[in-house]
């Protein structure tokens, strides 16, 4: 991962930027959330304190080829990675992209297909995504050229693919697949990435949806059609979380002073507001179609942050 980040840093100076100058708005934001926003098929970052959107990424403006823009219709995931300096996103149109916040540069993108719902960064910089319609995970050998039509990919069958999370402490990949929690080992082969099935555990309910680290703990937030749970990766035990329940699309938490935030649809699968654990409004803007919302923070669960 360190080598991959160094290459990305060099490209900051060598490649053209999506914006005319480095964007400093997010750097100065004390409480920012990143949104998978479908009304404009974009990734947006909102300053919660100011109550406004201060940053956006649209594929057509930021290095995605015209014939590939449709891959990024209906963004379905947006999470901060690489110490909170990049955004990893997916879209129902099948696209997966890694975006540098500072200049909105699309440093990598690829096509997973199958209604892609989430993705995770692996330790060597490769990416794994989850697709629900096709029922699979997709492994990408990444580089920093933007799009590489000949890049290595591999599919791993999994039911109802909606989520993936890398566990840095245990060196494992977790995915909640329909009604089972599955754990994989990574083969640590940067040139030809693969996942090795290790174990599966039965989950209550069905249609497992969001899986995301609970900040500062060994827990993962887990949602399905009826409940929100906390799953402890050390004990592999599950408990109902003290947050609003029923059809929650995303959950995100942070350090002291950051409320737990959730997305609960108002229409179909989207909403125009982000709520806290008790259902109180944290952010709202009329006309938005928010699918998921995450705090823009480093992720100590998935990254070895020093």
C-alpha positions as CSV (number, residue, x, y, z in Angstrom):
1,X,0.0,0.0,0.0
2,X,2.8,2.4,0.8
3,X,4.4,2.0,-2.6
4,X,1.0,2.5,-4.3
5,X,0.4,5.7,-2.3
6,X,3.8,7.1,-3.3
7,X,2.9,6.5,-7.0
8,X,-0.4,8.4,-6.4
9,X,1.5,11.2,-4.8
10,X,3.9,11.6,-7.8
11,X,1.0,11.6,-10.2
12,X,-0.5,14.5,-8.3
13,X,2.2,16.7,-10.0
14,X,2.7,14.8,-13.2
15,X,-0.9,14.4,-14.4
16,X,-3.6,17.0,-15.2
17,X,-6.0,17.8,-12.5
18,X,-9.8,17.7,-12.6
19,X,-10.0,21.1,-11.0
20,X,-8.0,24.2,-11.9
21,X,-6.2,24.2,-8.5
22,X,-6.1,21.9,-5.5
23,X,-9.4,21.9,-3.7
24,X,-8.8,23.0,-0.1
25,X,-12.4,23.1,1.1
26,X,-12.5,19.5,2.4
27,X,-9.1,19.8,4.1
28,X,-10.5,22.6,6.3
29,X,-13.8,20.8,7.1
30,X,-14.1,19.6,10.7
31,X,-17.1,17.4,10.1
32,X,-17.6,16.2,6.6
33,X,-19.7,13.4,5.2
34,X,-19.4,11.8,1.8
35,X,-22.6,10.9,0.0
36,X,-23.4,8.5,-2.8
37,X,-25.8,11.0,-4.4
38,X,-28.0,9.7,-7.3
39,X,-30.0,12.8,-8.3
40,X,-26.9,14.0,-10.2
41,X,-25.1,10.7,-10.4
42,X,-22.2,12.1,-8.3
43,X,-20.2,11.7,-5.2
44,X,-20.6,14.7,-3.0
45,X,-19.0,15.8,0.3
46,X,-21.1,17.9,2.7
47,X,-19.9,20.1,5.6
48,X,-22.3,19.1,8.3
49,X,-21.6,22.3,10.4
50,X,-22.3,24.6,7.4
51,X,-25.2,22.4,6.1
52,X,-24.0,22.6,2.5
53,X,-22.2,20.5,-0.2
54,X,-18.6,21.7,-0.6
55,X,-17.2,19.2,-3.1
56,X,-18.4,16.9,-5.8
57,X,-17.1,14.4,-8.3
58,X,-18.8,13.8,-11.6
59,X,-17.3,11.1,-13.9
60,X,-17.6,13.1,-17.2
61,X,-15.6,16.0,-15.7
62,X,-12.9,14.0,-13.9
63,X,-11.1,11.6,-16.3
64,X,-13.7,9.0,-17.1
65,X,-14.0,8.3,-20.9
66,X,-17.3,9.4,-22.4
67,X,-18.3,5.8,-23.3
68,X,-17.8,4.8,-19.7
69,X,-19.7,7.5,-17.9
70,X,-22.9,5.4,-17.8
71,X,-21.0,2.9,-15.6
72,X,-21.3,5.5,-12.8
73,X,-25.0,6.0,-12.9
74,X,-26.6,5.7,-9.5
75,X,-23.6,5.8,-7.1
76,X,-24.1,3.1,-4.5
77,X,-21.0,3.5,-2.3
78,X,-18.6,6.2,-1.2
79,X,-16.1,5.7,1.5
80,X,-12.9,7.5,2.6
81,X,-9.7,5.5,2.2
82,X,-5.9,6.1,2.4
83,X,-6.1,8.1,5.6
84,X,-9.2,10.0,4.5
85,X,-7.5,11.5,1.5
86,X,-9.2,9.5,-1.2
87,X,-12.7,8.3,-1.9
88,X,-13.5,4.7,-3.1
89,X,-16.8,4.6,-4.9
90,X,-19.1,2.2,-6.7
91,X,-22.2,2.6,-8.8
92,X,-25.2,0.5,-9.8
93,X,-24.1,1.0,-13.4
94,X,-21.2,-1.3,-12.6
95,X,-18.4,1.3,-12.2
96,X,-15.7,1.3,-9.5
97,X,-13.4,4.3,-9.0
98,X,-10.7,5.6,-6.7
99,X,-10.7,9.4,-6.5
100,X,-8.2,11.8,-4.9
101,X,-10.1,14.4,-2.9
102,X,-7.5,17.1,-3.3
103,X,-8.0,17.5,-7.1
104,X,-10.9,15.1,-7.9
105,X,-8.5,13.1,-10.0
106,X,-9.9,9.6,-11.0
107,X,-6.7,7.7,-10.4
108,X,-8.2,4.3,-11.1
109,X,-11.5,3.1,-12.5
110,X,-12.9,-0.2,-13.8
111,X,-16.0,-2.1,-14.6
112,X,-17.4,-4.7,-12.3
113,X,-20.9,-4.9,-13.6
114,X,-23.8,-6.8,-12.0
115,X,-25.2,-3.8,-10.0
116,X,-22.1,-3.0,-8.0
117,X,-22.8,-2.0,-4.4
118,X,-19.5,-1.7,-2.5
119,X,-15.7,-2.0,-2.6
120,X,-12.7,-2.3,-0.4
121,X,-8.9,-1.5,-0.7
122,X,-6.7,-4.5,-0.2
123,X,-3.2,-4.1,1.5
124,X,-1.3,-3.9,-1.8
125,X,-3.6,-1.3,-3.4
126,X,-5.7,-3.8,-5.3
127,X,-9.5,-3.4,-5.1
128,X,-12.3,-5.9,-4.5
129,X,-16.0,-5.0,-5.2
130,X,-19.4,-6.6,-4.5
131,X,-22.1,-7.0,-7.1
132,X,-25.7,-8.0,-6.2
133,X,-27.3,-8.8,-9.5
134,X,-24.5,-11.1,-10.7
135,X,-23.9,-12.5,-7.2
136,X,-20.1,-12.1,-7.1
137,X,-17.1,-10.2,-5.8
138,X,-14.7,-8.8,-8.4
139,X,-11.0,-8.5,-7.8
140,X,-9.1,-5.7,-9.7
141,X,-5.4,-5.5,-10.2
142,X,-5.1,-1.7,-9.9
143,X,-2.7,0.8,-11.4
144,X,-2.6,4.6,-11.6
145,X,-3.4,5.0,-15.3
146,X,-7.1,5.7,-14.8
147,X,-8.7,3.0,-16.9
148,X,-6.9,-0.1,-18.2
149,X,-9.0,-2.3,-20.4
150,X,-6.5,-5.2,-20.2
151,X,-6.1,-5.1,-16.4
152,X,-6.4,-8.5,-14.5
153,X,-9.8,-9.1,-12.9
154,X,-11.3,-12.2,-11.2
155,X,-14.8,-13.1,-10.1
156,X,-15.6,-14.8,-6.8
157,X,-19.2,-16.1,-6.6
158,X,-21.1,-14.9,-3.5
159,X,-24.8,-14.6,-2.8
160,X,-26.5,-11.1,-3.0
161,X,-23.1,-9.3,-3.1
162,X,-23.7,-6.0,-1.3
163,X,-20.6,-5.3,0.8
164,X,-16.9,-6.0,1.5
165,X,-14.6,-4.8,4.3
166,X,-10.9,-5.5,4.7
167,X,-9.8,-6.3,8.3
168,X,-6.2,-5.1,8.7
169,X,-5.6,-6.6,12.1
170,X,-6.6,-10.1,11.1
171,X,-5.7,-9.8,7.5
172,X,-9.1,-11.0,6.4
173,X,-11.8,-9.9,4.1
174,X,-15.4,-9.9,5.4
175,X,-18.6,-9.9,3.4
176,X,-22.2,-10.4,4.6
177,X,-23.9,-12.4,1.9
178,X,-27.7,-12.7,2.0
179,X,-27.9,-14.6,5.4
180,X,-24.2,-15.6,6.0
181,X,-21.1,-13.8,7.1
182,X,-18.2,-15.0,5.0
183,X,-14.5,-14.5,5.7
184,X,-11.7,-14.8,3.1
185,X,-7.9,-14.8,3.2
186,X,-6.1,-12.8,0.5
187,X,-3.4,-14.5,-1.5
188,X,-1.2,-11.3,-1.3
189,X,-0.4,-11.5,-5.0
190,X,-0.5,-8.0,-6.4
191,X,-0.2,-9.2,-10.0
192,X,-3.0,-11.9,-9.8
193,X,-5.2,-11.2,-6.7
194,X,-7.4,-14.0,-5.4
195,X,-9.5,-14.7,-2.3
196,X,-9.4,-18.0,-0.4
197,X,-12.6,-19.0,1.4
198,X,-11.9,-19.6,5.1
199,X,-15.3,-19.8,7.0
200,X,-19.0,-18.9,6.9
201,X,-21.4,-18.1,9.8
202,X,-25.1,-18.0,9.7
203,X,-26.8,-14.6,10.2
204,X,-30.3,-13.7,11.3
205,X,-32.7,-12.4,8.8
206,X,-32.0,-12.0,5.1
207,X,-30.7,-9.6,2.4
208,X,-27.7,-8.4,4.4
209,X,-26.9,-5.0,3.0
210,X,-24.4,-2.6,4.6
211,X,-21.2,-3.8,6.3
212,X,-18.9,-1.1,7.6
213,X,-16.3,-0.6,10.4
214,X,-17.5,0.8,13.7
215,X,-14.9,3.5,14.4
216,X,-12.3,2.6,17.1
217,X,-13.6,-0.9,17.9
218,X,-13.4,-4.4,16.6
219,X,-17.0,-4.3,15.4
220,X,-18.6,-4.1,12.0
221,X,-22.0,-2.4,11.5
222,X,-24.3,-4.8,9.7
223,X,-27.7,-4.0,8.3
224,X,-30.4,-6.1,6.6
225,X,-34.1,-5.5,5.8
226,X,-35.2,-5.4,9.4
227,X,-32.3,-4.7,11.8
228,X,-28.9,-3.0,12.4
229,X,-26.3,-5.2,14.2
230,X,-22.8,-4.9,15.6
231,X,-20.6,-7.9,14.6
232,X,-17.4,-8.4,16.7
233,X,-14.7,-9.8,14.5
234,X,-12.7,-11.0,17.5
235,X,-15.5,-13.1,19.1
236,X,-17.6,-13.4,15.9
237,X,-20.6,-12.6,18.0
238,X,-23.6,-10.5,16.8
239,X,-25.8,-8.1,18.8
240,X,-28.6,-5.7,17.9
241,X,-27.2,-2.1,17.7
242,X,-28.7,0.8,19.7
243,X,-29.8,2.7,16.6
244,X,-33.0,3.1,14.6
245,X,-33.9,-0.1,12.8
246,X,-35.6,-1.3,9.6
247,X,-34.3,-0.9,6.1
248,X,-31.2,1.1,7.0
249,X,-29.0,1.5,3.9
250,X,-25.7,2.7,5.6
251,X,-24.2,3.2,9.0
252,X,-21.1,5.2,9.9
253,X,-19.5,6.3,13.1
254,X,-16.5,8.3,14.3
255,X,-14.5,9.3,17.3
256,X,-15.9,11.2,20.3
257,X,-18.1,14.0,19.2
258,X,-19.2,12.4,16.0
259,X,-22.7,10.9,16.1
260,X,-23.5,7.6,14.5
261,X,-25.1,8.5,11.1
262,X,-27.6,6.4,9.1
263,X,-29.4,6.6,5.8
264,X,-33.0,5.5,5.9
265,X,-34.9,5.7,2.6
266,X,-37.9,8.1,2.2
267,X,-38.6,7.1,-1.4
268,X,-37.7,3.7,-2.9
269,X,-34.1,3.4,-1.8
270,X,-33.0,7.0,-1.4
271,X,-33.4,10.0,1.0
272,X,-32.7,13.7,1.1
273,X,-31.4,13.6,4.7
274,X,-28.9,11.9,6.9
275,X,-30.0,10.9,10.4
276,X,-28.3,10.1,13.7
277,X,-28.8,6.9,15.7
278,X,-32.0,8.2,17.3
279,X,-33.4,9.4,14.0
280,X,-32.6,13.1,14.4
281,X,-31.6,15.0,11.3
282,X,-27.8,15.6,10.9
283,X,-27.9,16.9,7.3
284,X,-30.6,17.6,4.8
285,X,-30.9,19.2,1.3
286,X,-34.1,19.1,-0.7
287,X,-33.8,17.3,-4.1
288,X,-30.9,15.0,-3.1
289,X,-31.2,11.2,-3.6
290,X,-28.7,9.9,-1.0
291,X,-28.2,6.2,-1.0
292,X,-25.3,6.0,1.5
293,X,-23.5,8.5,3.8
294,X,-20.1,8.1,5.6
295,X,-18.0,10.3,7.7
296,X,-14.8,11.5,5.9
297,X,-12.3,10.1,8.4
298,X,-9.3,7.7,8.4
299,X,-10.3,4.1,8.8
300,X,-8.1,2.3,11.4
301,X,-10.0,-0.9,11.0
302,X,-9.2,-1.4,7.3
303,X,-5.8,0.4,7.2
304,X,-2.6,0.2,9.1
305,X,-2.6,3.9,10.1
306,X,0.5,5.2,11.8
